[in-house]
Amino acid sequence: MSKDQLKEERMKILELLSKGVVSTDEAEKLLMAMSGAEENFAKEVVTQKKAPFKMLKILVDSNDGDKVRMQIPVEFSKLLKTAKFKSSIGNTDIDIDAIVEMISQGIDGELVNIESSDGDIVKIVVE
């Protein structure tokens, strides 16, 4: 039952009380029962909260000393499919679609670990 539905039910009980259909004691018992329903609703809301954001980390260490550290929430990982993100290092292509699919299936940890022949290192990790 939603919060709005609980509020409507409370109003109906008060309406019945004002019309004399139920006694004060009966209305109080009904409202107390509604309080229990509100507590259950609050518990449901708390359990439905999302877990903390997982982060997609892209780590690049080039042979000539450049270091790139990129960290974005997993929910934004689909942005990597844009043309602005270069998805290859040397002769090694990175399948962004496959990475996004693995993330959507709930895979954690290191997804990609590439070391090129000239010493460039790329790691993609979900934590």
SULDA-V171277 format. One record per helix or strand. SS is the DSSP state (H for helix, E for strand). FROM is the first residue (numbers start at 1). LEN is the number of residues. If there is no record, write none. Layout:
[[SS & FROM & LEN] [SS & FROM & LEN]]
This chain:
[[H & 3 & 16] [H & 24 & 25] [E & 55 & 7] [E & 67 & 7] [H & 74 & 8] [E & 88 & 2] [E & 92 & 2] [H & 96 & 9] [E & 109 & 7] [E & 121 & 6]]
